[in-house]
Amino acid sequence: MRPYLDKSAPEVWKAIGAFSASVKQHAELSGLSAQESELIKVRASQINACAFCLDVHSRDAREAGIVQQKLDLLPAWRESAVYTEREKAVLAVAEAATRMPLSEESQADLSGALAVLGEAAFAAAEWVALTINSFNRLSILSEHPVRPRGADGTMLPG
């Protein structure tokens, strides 16, 4: 088992936490809703296979008001009619910012997302995606465990 990066350098962990809080505030001020931010976080975490972040942000997404059906269909969002145009735009940003390098398809998706979101919300979506990708890598490298939870989200014993 490798060391938890957050425990091995608590001052860096504190700094990345402050960075994340700054991005969250900027996103809100730039017109990106909490639901849109959480969709980005869940989708990027799915692509990166970060179980820890998926556990956290799936709960946060539901708390932000995202219905379970949208979370269930997220891997197939392009084939589903349940997402709004803005939700599809932020999901395109999440995927492009997570799958590097940018392909021609990703470039086209980003152009389309910019047209839908406007410059401020689009840039904020990219910042949210960049931030969750950093946390995904931190949790994956640290092998942060996912602890069992009950239906209400509380930790189960054991």
KALIN-V335189 format. One line per field, one symbol per residue. psi: psi as a letter, one per 20 degrees, with the letter a starting at -180 (. if undefined). A space follows every 50 residues. Layout:
# KALIN-V335189
psi->???
This chain:
# KALIN-V335189
psi->prqphhhhmhhgggghghgghggggggghjjprhggghgggggghggiln gghgggigghgghijpqhghhhighkhhjqjiqrggghghhgggggihnq rprhggggghgggghghrgghghghhggggghhghghghghilpqoqqqr hjiqpqq.
